[in-house]
C-alpha cells in the first residue's frame, strides 16, 4: 500500500500502535530497499486518522 494515498485523494488511516514508534518503514520500493521515516514527519505530511485497527491475537 502506498504510504501517501492522500496525494491521490484517498483517506489515510494508521493503527494506534504505529503512533508509538519513533520511525516507521513502508512496504514500498524493491525487495532490497524500503523507505523509512520518522513517524512525526509521516503524520505531518500525510495527516492520517489514528484508529484502533488491529485485534489483539489470542494467546496459544
C-alpha distance matrix in Angstrom:
0.0 3.8 6.3 8.7 8.3 12.0 13.0 12.4 14.2 11.6 12.6 10.7 11.5 11.9 14.1 17.6 17.6 15.3 17.9 20.4 18.9 20.3 17.5 13.8 12.0 8.3 7.0 7.3 10.7 13.2 14.5 16.9 15.1 12.4 12.5 14.4 15.8 18.0 16.6 19.3 18.1 14.5 16.2 18.7 16.3 13.7 16.0 13.8 15.9 16.7 17.2 18.3 15.5 16.6 19.9 22.1 22.9 26.5 28.7 30.1
3.8 0.0 3.8 5.4 6.0 9.5 9.9 10.0 12.3 10.5 11.8 10.0 11.8 12.3 15.2 18.3 18.6 15.7 17.7 20.5 18.8 19.5 16.5 13.2 11.5 7.9 7.8 6.8 9.7 13.0 15.1 16.9 14.5 11.7 10.9 12.9 13.8 16.2 15.2 17.5 15.7 12.3 14.2 16.1 13.4 11.1 14.0 12.7 15.5 16.7 18.0 19.7 17.4 19.0 22.5 24.6 25.7 29.4 31.5 33.1
6.3 3.8 0.0 3.8 6.0 8.4 9.5 10.8 12.5 10.7 11.0 8.3 9.8 9.9 13.0 15.6 16.1 12.8 14.4 17.3 15.6 16.2 13.4 10.4 9.6 6.8 8.4 8.2 11.2 14.6 16.6 17.8 14.9 11.5 9.7 10.8 10.9 12.8 11.5 13.7 12.1 8.5 10.5 12.6 10.2 8.0 10.9 9.8 12.9 14.0 15.9 17.8 16.1 17.9 21.6 23.5 25.0 28.8 30.8 32.7
8.7 5.4 3.8 0.0 3.8 5.3 5.8 7.7 9.5 8.6 9.6 7.8 10.6 11.7 15.3 17.6 18.7 15.5 16.4 19.6 18.2 18.3 15.9 13.4 12.9 10.3 11.9 10.8 13.2 16.9 19.4 20.5 17.4 14.3 12.0 13.2 12.6 14.3 13.1 14.3 12.2 8.9 10.4 11.5 8.4 6.2 9.6 9.5 12.9 14.9 17.1 19.7 18.2 20.5 24.2 26.4 28.2 31.9 34.1 36.2
8.3 6.0 6.0 3.8 0.0 3.8 5.3 5.2 6.6 5.1 6.9 6.4 9.7 11.8 15.4 18.1 19.6 16.9 18.0 21.4 20.5 21.1 18.9 16.1 15.7 12.7 13.5 12.6 15.3 18.7 21.1 22.7 20.0 17.0 15.3 16.6 16.1 17.6 15.9 17.1 15.3 12.0 12.5 13.9 11.0 8.0 10.4 9.6 12.3 14.8 16.5 19.1 17.4 19.9 23.6 26.1 27.9 31.6 34.1 36.1
12.0 9.5 8.4 5.3 3.8 0.0 3.8 5.3 5.0 4.9 6.0 6.3 10.1 12.5 16.3 18.4 20.4 17.8 18.0 21.6 21.1 21.4 19.6 17.4 17.7 15.2 16.6 15.8 18.2 21.9 24.3 25.7 22.7 19.6 17.2 18.1 16.9 17.8 15.9 16.2 14.4 11.5 11.2 11.9 9.1 6.2 8.1 8.4 11.2 14.3 16.5 19.6 18.5 21.5 25.1 27.7 29.9 33.5 36.1 38.4
13.0 9.9 9.5 5.8 5.3 3.8 0.0 3.8 5.7 7.3 9.6 10.0 13.7 15.8 19.6 21.8 23.5 20.5 20.9 24.3 23.3 23.2 21.1 18.9 18.7 16.0 17.2 15.6 17.3 21.0 23.9 25.1 22.1 19.4 17.0 18.4 17.4 18.8 17.7 17.9 15.4 12.9 13.5 13.3 9.9 8.2 10.9 11.9 14.9 17.9 20.2 23.2 22.0 24.8 28.4 31.0 32.9 36.6 39.0 41.2
12.4 10.0 10.8 7.7 5.2 5.3 3.8 0.0 3.8 5.6 9.0 10.4 14.1 16.7 20.3 22.9 24.7 22.1 22.8 26.3 25.4 25.8 23.5 21.0 20.4 17.3 17.7 16.1 18.0 21.4 24.2 26.0 23.3 20.8 19.0 20.7 20.2 21.8 20.4 21.0 18.8 15.9 16.3 16.6 13.4 11.1 13.4 13.5 16.0 19.0 20.7 23.5 21.9 24.6 28.1 31.0 32.7 36.3 39.0 40.9
14.2 12.3 12.5 9.5 6.6 5.0 5.7 3.8 0.0 3.8 6.7 9.3 12.9 16.1 19.6 22.0 24.3 22.0 22.4 26.1 25.8 26.3 24.5 22.1 22.1 19.2 20.0 18.9 21.2 24.6 27.2 28.9 26.3 23.4 21.4 22.7 21.7 22.8 20.9 21.1 19.4 16.5 16.0 16.4 13.8 11.1 12.2 12.3 14.1 17.5 19.1 22.2 20.8 24.0 27.4 30.4 32.4 36.0 38.8 40.9
11.6 10.5 10.7 8.6 5.1 4.9 7.3 5.6 3.8 0.0 3.8 6.3 9.7 13.0 16.3 19.0 21.2 19.2 19.9 23.5 23.4 24.4 22.7 20.0 20.0 17.1 17.7 17.3 20.0 23.3 25.5 27.4 24.9 21.8 20.2 21.2 20.5 21.5 19.2 19.9 18.7 15.4 14.8 16.1 13.8 10.4 11.3 10.2 11.6 14.8 15.9 18.8 17.2 20.3 23.6 26.7 28.7 32.2 35.1 37.2
12.6 11.8 11.0 9.6 6.9 6.0 9.6 9.0 6.7 3.8 0.0 3.8 6.7 10.3 13.5 15.9 18.5 16.8 17.2 20.9 21.2 22.5 21.3 18.8 19.5 17.1 18.1 18.4 21.5 24.8 26.6 28.4 25.8 22.4 20.6 21.0 19.9 20.2 17.5 18.0 17.5 14.2 12.8 14.6 13.1 9.4 9.1 7.4 8.1 11.4 12.4 15.5 14.4 17.8 21.1 24.2 26.5 29.9 32.9 35.2
10.7 10.0 8.3 7.8 6.4 6.3 10.0 10.4 9.3 6.3 3.8 0.0 3.8 6.9 10.4 12.8 15.1 13.2 13.7 17.4 17.5 18.8 17.6 15.1 16.0 13.9 15.3 16.0 19.3 22.5 24.1 25.6 23.0 19.4 17.6 17.7 16.6 16.8 14.0 14.9 14.6 11.1 10.0 12.4 11.2 7.4 7.3 4.6 6.2 8.8 10.3 13.3 12.2 15.4 19.0 21.7 24.0 27.6 30.3 32.7
11.5 11.8 9.8 10.6 9.7 10.1 13.7 14.1 12.9 9.7 6.7 3.8 0.0 3.8 6.8 9.4 11.8 10.5 11.3 14.8 15.4 17.4 16.6 14.2 15.4 13.9 15.3 16.9 20.4 23.4 24.4 25.9 23.4 19.8 18.3 17.8 16.8 16.5 13.2 14.6 15.2 11.8 10.3 13.5 13.2 9.6 8.7 5.0 4.7 5.9 6.8 9.6 8.6 11.8 15.4 18.0 20.6 24.1 26.8 29.4
11.9 12.3 9.9 11.7 11.8 12.5 15.8 16.7 16.1 13.0 10.3 6.9 3.8 0.0 3.8 6.4 8.3 6.8 7.9 11.2 11.9 14.1 13.5 11.2 12.9 12.1 14.0 16.1 19.7 22.4 23.0 24.2 21.8 18.0 16.6 15.5 14.6 14.1 10.7 12.6 13.8 10.5 9.5 13.1 13.4 10.4 9.7 6.2 6.2 5.1 6.2 8.2 7.6 10.0 13.7 15.8 18.4 21.9 24.3 27.0
14.1 15.2 13.0 15.3 15.4 16.3 19.6 20.3 19.6 16.3 13.5 10.4 6.8 3.8 0.0 3.8 5.4 5.6 7.3 9.8 11.1 14.1 14.0 12.0 13.9 13.7 15.3 18.1 21.7 23.9 24.0 25.2 23.1 19.5 18.5 17.1 16.4 15.5 12.1 14.2 16.1 13.3 12.2 15.9 16.7 14.0 13.0 9.5 8.6 5.8 5.2 5.4 5.2 6.9 10.4 12.2 15.0 18.5 20.8 23.6
17.6 18.3 15.6 17.6 18.1 18.4 21.8 22.9 22.0 19.0 15.9 12.8 9.4 6.4 3.8 0.0 3.8 5.4 5.4 7.3 9.8 12.9 13.8 12.7 15.4 16.0 18.1 20.9 24.3 26.6 26.7 27.4 25.2 21.5 20.2 18.2 17.0 15.3 11.7 13.3 15.9 13.8 12.2 15.8 17.3 15.2 13.5 10.7 9.2 5.5 5.5 5.4 7.4 8.7 11.5 12.4 15.7 18.9 20.8 24.1
17.6 18.6 16.1 18.7 19.6 20.4 23.5 24.7 24.3 21.2 18.5 15.1 11.8 8.3 5.4 3.8 0.0 3.8 5.4 5.6 7.5 11.1 12.0 11.0 13.6 14.8 16.8 19.9 23.2 25.1 24.7 25.2 23.3 19.8 18.9 16.6 15.9 14.4 11.3 13.7 16.3 14.4 13.7 17.3 18.7 17.0 15.9 13.2 12.6 9.1 9.0 7.9 8.9 8.6 11.1 11.1 13.9 17.1 18.6 21.7
15.3 15.7 12.8 15.5 16.9 17.8 20.5 22.1 22.0 19.2 16.8 13.2 10.5 6.8 5.6 5.4 3.8 0.0 3.8 5.3 5.5 8.7 8.8 7.5 10.3 11.6 14.1 16.9 20.1 22.2 22.2 22.5 20.2 16.6 15.4 13.1 12.2 10.9 7.8 10.6 12.9 10.8 10.7 14.3 15.4 13.9 13.5 11.2 11.6 8.8 10.0 10.1 10.5 10.8 13.9 14.3 16.7 20.2 21.6 24.4
17.9 17.7 14.4 16.4 18.0 18.0 20.9 22.8 22.4 19.9 17.2 13.7 11.3 7.9 7.3 5.4 5.4 3.8 0.0 3.8 5.5 7.8 9.2 9.2 12.7 14.2 17.1 19.5 22.5 24.9 25.2 25.3 22.7 19.0 17.2 14.5 12.7 10.4 6.9 8.5 11.5 10.2 9.1 12.4 14.4 13.3 12.1 10.5 10.7 7.8 9.9 10.7 12.2 13.2 16.1 16.5 19.3 22.5 23.9 27.0
20.4 20.5 17.3 19.6 21.4 21.6 24.3 26.3 26.1 23.5 20.9 17.4 14.8 11.2 9.8 7.3 5.6 5.3 3.8 0.0 3.8 6.7 9.0 9.9 13.4 15.7 18.5 21.2 24.0 26.0 25.9 25.6 23.2 19.9 18.4 15.2 13.7 11.2 8.6 10.3 13.6 12.9 12.3 15.3 17.5 16.8 15.8 14.3 14.4 11.1 12.6 12.5 14.2 14.2 16.5 16.0 18.6 21.6 22.4 25.6
18.9 18.8 15.6 18.2 20.5 21.1 23.3 25.4 25.8 23.4 21.2 17.5 15.4 11.9 11.1 9.8 7.5 5.5 5.5 3.8 0.0 3.8 5.4 6.7 10.2 13.0 16.0 18.5 21.1 22.9 22.8 22.2 19.8 16.6 15.1 11.8 10.5 8.3 6.7 9.2 11.9 11.4 12.0 14.8 16.4 16.1 16.0 14.8 15.8 13.1 14.8 15.0 15.8 15.7 18.3 17.7 19.8 23.0 23.6 26.4
20.3 19.5 16.2 18.3 21.1 21.4 23.2 25.8 26.3 24.4 22.5 18.8 17.4 14.1 14.1 12.9 11.1 8.7 7.8 6.7 3.8 0.0 3.8 7.0 10.5 13.6 17.0 18.9 20.9 22.9 23.2 22.1 19.3 16.3 14.2 10.6 8.6 5.7 5.6 7.5 9.9 10.5 11.5 13.5 15.3 15.9 16.1 15.8 17.3 15.2 17.6 18.2 19.1 19.3 22.0 21.5 23.6 26.7 27.1 29.9
17.5 16.5 13.4 15.9 18.9 19.6 21.1 23.5 24.5 22.7 21.3 17.6 16.6 13.5 14.0 13.8 12.0 8.8 9.2 9.0 5.4 3.8 0.0 3.8 6.9 10.1 13.6 15.3 17.2 19.2 19.5 18.5 15.6 12.5 10.4 6.8 5.5 4.2 5.0 8.1 9.1 9.1 11.2 13.3 14.1 14.6 15.7 15.3 17.4 15.7 18.0 18.8 18.9 19.1 22.1 21.9 23.6 26.9 27.5 29.9
13.8 13.2 10.4 13.4 16.1 17.4 18.9 21.0 22.1 20.0 18.8 15.1 14.2 11.2 12.0 12.7 11.0 7.5 9.2 9.9 6.7 7.0 3.8 0.0 3.8 6.6 10.0 12.1 14.4 16.5 16.9 16.4 13.6 10.1 8.5 5.7 5.7 6.2 5.9 9.6 10.0 8.5 10.9 13.6 13.6 13.3 14.7 13.7 15.9 14.4 16.4 17.1 16.6 16.8 20.0 20.2 21.7 25.2 26.1 28.3
12.0 11.5 9.6 12.9 15.7 17.7 18.7 20.4 22.1 20.0 19.5 16.0 15.4 12.9 13.9 15.4 13.6 10.3 12.7 13.4 10.2 10.5 6.9 3.8 0.0 3.8 6.8 8.8 10.9 12.7 13.1 12.7 10.0 6.5 5.7 4.3 6.7 8.9 9.2 12.8 12.4 10.5 13.4 15.9 15.0 14.6 16.6 15.5 18.0 16.9 18.6 19.2 17.9 17.9 21.0 21.3 22.3 25.9 26.7 28.5
8.3 7.9 6.8 10.3 12.7 15.2 16.0 17.3 19.2 17.1 17.1 13.9 13.9 12.1 13.7 16.0 14.8 11.6 14.2 15.7 13.0 13.6 10.1 6.6 3.8 0.0 3.8 5.5 8.5 10.8 11.7 12.3 9.7 6.0 5.5 6.4 8.6 11.2 11.0 14.4 13.3 10.7 13.6 16.0 14.4 13.3 15.8 14.5 17.1 16.7 18.2 19.0 17.2 17.5 20.9 21.8 22.7 26.3 27.6 29.3
7.0 7.8 8.4 11.9 13.5 16.6 17.2 17.7 20.0 17.7 18.1 15.3 15.3 14.0 15.3 18.1 16.8 14.1 17.1 18.5 16.0 17.0 13.6 10.0 6.8 3.8 0.0 3.8 7.0 8.6 9.1 10.7 9.0 6.1 7.6 9.5 12.2 15.0 14.7 18.1 17.0 14.2 16.9 19.4 17.5 16.0 18.5 16.8 19.2 18.9 19.8 20.3 17.9 17.9 20.9 22.0 22.3 25.9 27.3 28.5
7.3 6.8 8.2 10.8 12.6 15.8 15.6 16.1 18.9 17.3 18.4 16.0 16.9 16.1 18.1 20.9 19.9 16.9 19.5 21.2 18.5 18.9 15.3 12.1 8.8 5.5 3.8 0.0 3.8 6.6 8.6 10.1 8.0 5.8 6.8 9.9 12.6 15.8 16.0 19.0 17.2 14.5 17.5 19.4 16.9 15.8 18.9 17.7 20.6 20.9 22.1 23.1 20.7 21.1 24.3 25.6 26.0 29.6 31.0 32.2
10.7 9.7 11.2 13.2 15.3 18.2 17.3 18.0 21.2 20.0 21.5 19.3 20.4 19.7 21.7 24.3 23.2 20.1 22.5 24.0 21.1 20.9 17.2 14.4 10.9 8.5 7.0 3.8 0.0 3.8 7.0 8.1 6.0 5.6 7.2 10.9 13.8 17.4 18.4 21.1 18.9 16.8 20.1 21.5 18.8 18.2 21.6 20.9 23.9 24.3 25.8 26.8 24.4 24.8 27.9 29.0 29.2 32.7 33.9 34.9
13.2 13.0 14.6 16.9 18.7 21.9 21.0 21.4 24.6 23.3 24.8 22.5 23.4 22.4 23.9 26.6 25.1 22.2 24.9 26.0 22.9 22.9 19.2 16.5 12.7 10.8 8.6 6.6 3.8 0.0 3.8 5.3 5.2 6.7 9.6 13.0 16.4 20.0 21.1 24.1 22.1 20.1 23.4 25.0 22.5 21.9 25.2 24.2 27.1 27.2 28.3 28.9 26.4 26.3 29.1 29.9 29.6 33.0 33.9 34.5
14.5 15.1 16.6 19.4 21.1 24.3 23.9 24.2 27.2 25.5 26.6 24.1 24.4 23.0 24.0 26.7 24.7 22.2 25.2 25.9 22.8 23.2 19.5 16.9 13.1 11.7 9.1 8.6 7.0 3.8 0.0 3.8 5.9 7.7 11.3 14.1 17.8 21.1 22.1 25.4 23.9 21.8 25.1 27.0 24.8 24.1 27.1 25.7 28.3 27.9 28.7 28.8 26.2 25.5 28.0 28.5 27.8 31.0 31.6 31.9
16.9 16.9 17.8 20.5 22.7 25.7 25.1 26.0 28.9 27.4 28.4 25.6 25.9 24.2 25.2 27.4 25.2 22.5 25.3 25.6 22.2 22.1 18.5 16.4 12.7 12.3 10.7 10.1 8.1 5.3 3.8 0.0 3.8 7.0 10.5 12.9 16.6 20.0 21.5 24.7 23.2 21.6 25.1 26.8 24.8 24.6 27.7 26.7 29.4 28.9 30.0 30.2 27.9 27.2 29.7 29.9 29.3 32.5 32.8 33.2
15.1 14.5 14.9 17.4 20.0 22.7 22.1 23.3 26.3 24.9 25.8 23.0 23.4 21.8 23.1 25.2 23.3 20.2 22.7 23.2 19.8 19.3 15.6 13.6 10.0 9.7 9.0 8.0 6.0 5.2 5.9 3.8 0.0 3.8 6.8 9.5 13.1 16.6 18.3 21.3 19.6 18.2 21.8 23.2 21.2 21.3 24.4 23.7 26.6 26.3 27.8 28.3 26.3 26.0 28.8 29.1 29.1 32.4 33.0 33.8
12.4 11.7 11.5 14.3 17.0 19.6 19.4 20.8 23.4 21.8 22.4 19.4 19.8 18.0 19.5 21.5 19.8 16.6 19.0 19.9 16.6 16.3 12.5 10.1 6.5 6.0 6.1 5.8 5.6 6.7 7.7 7.0 3.8 0.0 3.8 6.4 10.1 13.5 14.8 17.9 16.3 14.7 18.1 19.9 18.0 17.8 20.8 20.0 22.9 22.5 24.1 24.7 22.9 22.8 25.8 26.3 26.6 30.1 30.9 32.0
12.5 10.9 9.7 12.0 15.3 17.2 17.0 19.0 21.4 20.2 20.6 17.6 18.3 16.6 18.5 20.2 18.9 15.4 17.2 18.4 15.1 14.2 10.4 8.5 5.7 5.5 7.6 6.8 7.2 9.6 11.3 10.5 6.8 3.8 0.0 3.8 6.8 10.5 12.0 14.8 12.8 11.4 15.1 16.4 14.5 14.8 17.9 17.6 20.8 20.6 22.7 23.9 22.4 22.8 26.1 26.8 27.6 31.2 32.1 33.7
14.4 12.9 10.8 13.2 16.6 18.1 18.4 20.7 22.7 21.2 21.0 17.7 17.8 15.5 17.1 18.2 16.6 13.1 14.5 15.2 11.8 10.6 6.8 5.7 4.3 6.4 9.5 9.9 10.9 13.0 14.1 12.9 9.5 6.4 3.8 0.0 3.8 7.1 9.1 12.0 10.6 9.8 13.3 14.8 13.8 14.4 16.9 16.7 19.7 19.1 21.3 22.4 21.5 21.8 25.0 25.3 26.4 30.0 30.7 32.6
15.8 13.8 10.9 12.6 16.1 16.9 17.4 20.2 21.7 20.5 19.9 16.6 16.8 14.6 16.4 17.0 15.9 12.2 12.7 13.7 10.5 8.6 5.5 5.7 6.7 8.6 12.2 12.6 13.8 16.4 17.8 16.6 13.1 10.1 6.8 3.8 0.0 3.8 6.3 8.5 6.9 6.9 10.4 11.5 11.0 12.2 14.4 14.8 17.8 17.3 20.1 21.6 21.2 22.0 25.3 25.8 27.4 30.9 31.8 34.0
18.0 16.2 12.8 14.3 17.6 17.8 18.8 21.8 22.8 21.5 20.2 16.8 16.5 14.1 15.5 15.3 14.4 10.9 10.4 11.2 8.3 5.7 4.2 6.2 8.9 11.2 15.0 15.8 17.4 20.0 21.1 20.0 16.6 13.5 10.5 7.1 3.8 0.0 3.8 5.4 5.3 6.4 8.9 10.0 10.9 12.3 13.5 14.1 16.7 15.8 18.8 20.3 20.6 21.5 24.7 24.9 26.9 30.4 31.2 33.7
16.6 15.2 11.5 13.1 15.9 15.9 17.7 20.4 20.9 19.2 17.5 14.0 13.2 10.7 12.1 11.7 11.3 7.8 6.9 8.6 6.7 5.6 5.0 5.9 9.2 11.0 14.7 16.0 18.4 21.1 22.1 21.5 18.3 14.8 12.0 9.1 6.3 3.8 0.0 3.8 5.4 5.0 6.3 8.6 9.9 10.4 10.8 10.9 13.2 12.0 15.0 16.7 17.2 18.3 21.6 22.1 24.4 27.9 29.0 31.7
19.3 17.5 13.7 14.3 17.1 16.2 17.9 21.0 21.1 19.9 18.0 14.9 14.6 12.6 14.2 13.3 13.7 10.6 8.5 10.3 9.2 7.5 8.1 9.6 12.8 14.4 18.1 19.0 21.1 24.1 25.4 24.7 21.3 17.9 14.8 12.0 8.5 5.4 3.8 0.0 3.8 5.4 5.3 6.3 8.8 10.1 9.9 11.1 13.3 12.6 16.1 18.2 19.3 20.9 24.1 24.7 27.3 30.7 31.9 34.8
18.1 15.7 12.1 12.2 15.3 14.4 15.4 18.8 19.4 18.7 17.5 14.6 15.2 13.8 16.1 15.9 16.3 12.9 11.5 13.6 11.9 9.9 9.1 10.0 12.4 13.3 17.0 17.2 18.9 22.1 23.9 23.2 19.6 16.3 12.8 10.6 6.9 5.3 5.4 3.8 0.0 3.8 5.5 5.0 6.2 8.5 9.6 11.4 14.4 14.6 18.1 20.5 21.0 22.8 26.3 27.1 29.5 33.0 34.3 37.0
14.5 12.3 8.5 8.9 12.0 11.5 12.9 15.9 16.5 15.4 14.2 11.1 11.8 10.5 13.3 13.8 14.4 10.8 10.2 12.9 11.4 10.5 9.1 8.5 10.5 10.7 14.2 14.5 16.8 20.1 21.8 21.6 18.2 14.7 11.4 9.8 6.9 6.4 5.0 5.4 3.8 0.0 3.8 5.4 5.2 5.8 7.5 8.5 11.8 12.2 15.5 17.9 18.0 19.8 23.5 24.7 27.0 30.6 32.2 34.8
16.2 14.2 10.5 10.4 12.5 11.2 13.5 16.3 16.0 14.8 12.8 10.0 10.3 9.5 12.2 12.2 13.7 10.7 9.1 12.3 12.0 11.5 11.2 10.9 13.4 13.6 16.9 17.5 20.1 23.4 25.1 25.1 21.8 18.1 15.1 13.3 10.4 8.9 6.3 5.3 5.5 3.8 0.0 3.8 5.5 5.2 4.7 6.1 9.0 9.6 13.2 16.1 16.7 19.1 22.6 24.0 26.7 30.2 32.0 34.9
18.7 16.1 12.6 11.5 13.9 11.9 13.3 16.6 16.4 16.1 14.6 12.4 13.5 13.1 15.9 15.8 17.3 14.3 12.4 15.3 14.8 13.5 13.3 13.6 15.9 16.0 19.4 19.4 21.5 25.0 27.0 26.8 23.2 19.9 16.4 14.8 11.5 10.0 8.6 6.3 5.0 5.4 3.8 0.0 3.8 5.9 5.7 8.8 11.6 12.8 16.5 19.6 20.4 22.8 26.4 27.8 30.5 34.0 35.8 38.6
16.3 13.4 10.2 8.4 11.0 9.1 9.9 13.4 13.8 13.8 13.1 11.2 13.2 13.4 16.7 17.3 18.7 15.4 14.4 17.5 16.4 15.3 14.1 13.6 15.0 14.4 17.5 16.9 18.8 22.5 24.8 24.8 21.2 18.0 14.5 13.8 11.0 10.9 9.9 8.8 6.2 5.2 5.5 3.8 0.0 3.8 6.0 8.9 12.4 14.2 17.7 20.7 20.8 23.3 27.0 28.7 31.1 34.8 36.6 39.3
13.7 11.1 8.0 6.2 8.0 6.2 8.2 11.1 11.1 10.4 9.4 7.4 9.6 10.4 14.0 15.2 17.0 13.9 13.3 16.8 16.1 15.9 14.6 13.3 14.6 13.3 16.0 15.8 18.2 21.9 24.1 24.6 21.3 17.8 14.8 14.4 12.2 12.3 10.4 10.1 8.5 5.8 5.2 5.9 3.8 0.0 3.8 5.7 9.4 11.6 14.8 17.9 17.7 20.4 24.1 26.1 28.6 32.2 34.4 37.0
16.0 14.0 10.9 9.6 10.4 8.1 10.9 13.4 12.2 11.3 9.1 7.3 8.7 9.7 13.0 13.5 15.9 13.5 12.1 15.8 16.0 16.1 15.7 14.7 16.6 15.8 18.5 18.9 21.6 25.2 27.1 27.7 24.4 20.8 17.9 16.9 14.4 13.5 10.8 9.9 9.6 7.5 4.7 5.7 6.0 3.8 0.0 3.8 6.7 9.1 12.5 16.0 16.5 19.5 23.1 25.1 27.9 31.4 33.7 36.5
13.8 12.7 9.8 9.5 9.6 8.4 11.9 13.5 12.3 10.2 7.4 4.6 5.0 6.2 9.5 10.7 13.2 11.2 10.5 14.3 14.8 15.8 15.3 13.7 15.5 14.5 16.8 17.7 20.9 24.2 25.7 26.7 23.7 20.0 17.6 16.7 14.8 14.1 10.9 11.1 11.4 8.5 6.1 8.8 8.9 5.7 3.8 0.0 3.8 6.2 9.2 12.6 12.7 15.8 19.4 21.6 24.4 27.9 30.3 33.1
15.9 15.5 12.9 12.9 12.3 11.2 14.9 16.0 14.1 11.6 8.1 6.2 4.7 6.2 8.6 9.2 12.6 11.6 10.7 14.4 15.8 17.3 17.4 15.9 18.0 17.1 19.2 20.6 23.9 27.1 28.3 29.4 26.6 22.9 20.8 19.7 17.8 16.7 13.2 13.3 14.4 11.8 9.0 11.6 12.4 9.4 6.7 3.8 0.0 3.8 6.3 10.0 10.8 14.2 17.5 19.9 23.0 26.3 28.9 31.8
16.7 16.7 14.0 14.9 14.8 14.3 17.9 19.0 17.5 14.8 11.4 8.8 5.9 5.1 5.8 5.5 9.1 8.8 7.8 11.1 13.1 15.2 15.7 14.4 16.9 16.7 18.9 20.9 24.3 27.2 27.9 28.9 26.3 22.5 20.6 19.1 17.3 15.8 12.0 12.6 14.6 12.2 9.6 12.8 14.2 11.6 9.1 6.2 3.8 0.0 3.8 7.1 8.7 11.7 14.8 16.8 20.1 23.3 25.7 28.8
17.2 18.0 15.9 17.1 16.5 16.5 20.2 20.7 19.1 15.9 12.4 10.3 6.8 6.2 5.2 5.5 9.0 10.0 9.9 12.6 14.8 17.6 18.0 16.4 18.6 18.2 19.8 22.1 25.8 28.3 28.7 30.0 27.8 24.1 22.7 21.3 20.1 18.8 15.0 16.1 18.1 15.5 13.2 16.5 17.7 14.8 12.5 9.2 6.3 3.8 0.0 3.8 5.7 8.9 11.7 14.1 17.4 20.4 23.1 26.2
18.3 19.7 17.8 19.7 19.1 19.6 23.2 23.5 22.2 18.8 15.5 13.3 9.6 8.2 5.4 5.4 7.9 10.1 10.7 12.5 15.0 18.2 18.8 17.1 19.2 19.0 20.3 23.1 26.8 28.9 28.8 30.2 28.3 24.7 23.9 22.4 21.6 20.3 16.7 18.2 20.5 17.9 16.1 19.6 20.7 17.9 16.0 12.6 10.0 7.1 3.8 0.0 3.8 6.0 8.2 10.4 13.8 16.7 19.5 22.6
15.5 17.4 16.1 18.2 17.4 18.5 22.0 21.9 20.8 17.2 14.4 12.2 8.6 7.6 5.2 7.4 8.9 10.5 12.2 14.2 15.8 19.1 18.9 16.6 17.9 17.2 17.9 20.7 24.4 26.4 26.2 27.9 26.3 22.9 22.4 21.5 21.2 20.6 17.2 19.3 21.0 18.0 16.7 20.4 20.8 17.7 16.5 12.7 10.8 8.7 5.7 3.8 0.0 3.8 6.9 9.9 12.7 15.9 18.9 21.6
16.6 19.0 17.9 20.5 19.9 21.5 24.8 24.6 24.0 20.3 17.8 15.4 11.8 10.0 6.9 8.7 8.6 10.8 13.2 14.2 15.7 19.3 19.1 16.8 17.9 17.5 17.9 21.1 24.8 26.3 25.5 27.2 26.0 22.8 22.8 21.8 22.0 21.5 18.3 20.9 22.8 19.8 19.1 22.8 23.3 20.4 19.5 15.8 14.2 11.7 8.9 6.0 3.8 0.0 3.8 6.4 8.9 12.3 15.2 17.9
19.9 22.5 21.6 24.2 23.6 25.1 28.4 28.1 27.4 23.6 21.1 19.0 15.4 13.7 10.4 11.5 11.1 13.9 16.1 16.5 18.3 22.0 22.1 20.0 21.0 20.9 20.9 24.3 27.9 29.1 28.0 29.7 28.8 25.8 26.1 25.0 25.3 24.7 21.6 24.1 26.3 23.5 22.6 26.4 27.0 24.1 23.1 19.4 17.5 14.8 11.7 8.2 6.9 3.8 0.0 3.8 6.3 9.1 12.3 15.0
22.1 24.6 23.5 26.4 26.1 27.7 31.0 31.0 30.4 26.7 24.2 21.7 18.0 15.8 12.2 12.4 11.1 14.3 16.5 16.0 17.7 21.5 21.9 20.2 21.3 21.8 22.0 25.6 29.0 29.9 28.5 29.9 29.1 26.3 26.8 25.3 25.8 24.9 22.1 24.7 27.1 24.7 24.0 27.8 28.7 26.1 25.1 21.6 19.9 16.8 14.1 10.4 9.9 6.4 3.8 0.0 3.8 6.5 9.1 12.3
22.9 25.7 25.0 28.2 27.9 29.9 32.9 32.7 32.4 28.7 26.5 24.0 20.6 18.4 15.0 15.7 13.9 16.7 19.3 18.6 19.8 23.6 23.6 21.7 22.3 22.7 22.3 26.0 29.2 29.6 27.8 29.3 29.1 26.6 27.6 26.4 27.4 26.9 24.4 27.3 29.5 27.0 26.7 30.5 31.1 28.6 27.9 24.4 23.0 20.1 17.4 13.8 12.7 8.9 6.3 3.8 0.0 3.8 6.4 8.9
26.5 29.4 28.8 31.9 31.6 33.5 36.6 36.3 36.0 32.2 29.9 27.6 24.1 21.9 18.5 18.9 17.1 20.2 22.5 21.6 23.0 26.7 26.9 25.2 25.9 26.3 25.9 29.6 32.7 33.0 31.0 32.5 32.4 30.1 31.2 30.0 30.9 30.4 27.9 30.7 33.0 30.6 30.2 34.0 34.8 32.2 31.4 27.9 26.3 23.3 20.4 16.7 15.9 12.3 9.1 6.5 3.8 0.0 3.8 6.3
28.7 31.5 30.8 34.1 34.1 36.1 39.0 39.0 38.8 35.1 32.9 30.3 26.8 24.3 20.8 20.8 18.6 21.6 23.9 22.4 23.6 27.1 27.5 26.1 26.7 27.6 27.3 31.0 33.9 33.9 31.6 32.8 33.0 30.9 32.1 30.7 31.8 31.2 29.0 31.9 34.3 32.2 32.0 35.8 36.6 34.4 33.7 30.3 28.9 25.7 23.1 19.5 18.9 15.2 12.3 9.1 6.4 3.8 0.0 3.8
30.1 33.1 32.7 36.2 36.1 38.4 41.2 40.9 40.9 37.2 35.2 32.7 29.4 27.0 23.6 24.1 21.7 24.4 27.0 25.6 26.4 29.9 29.9 28.3 28.5 29.3 28.5 32.2 34.9 34.5 31.9 33.2 33.8 32.0 33.7 32.6 34.0 33.7 31.7 34.8 37.0 34.8 34.9 38.6 39.3 37.0 36.5 33.1 31.8 28.8 26.2 22.6 21.6 17.9 15.0 12.3 8.9 6.3 3.8 0.0
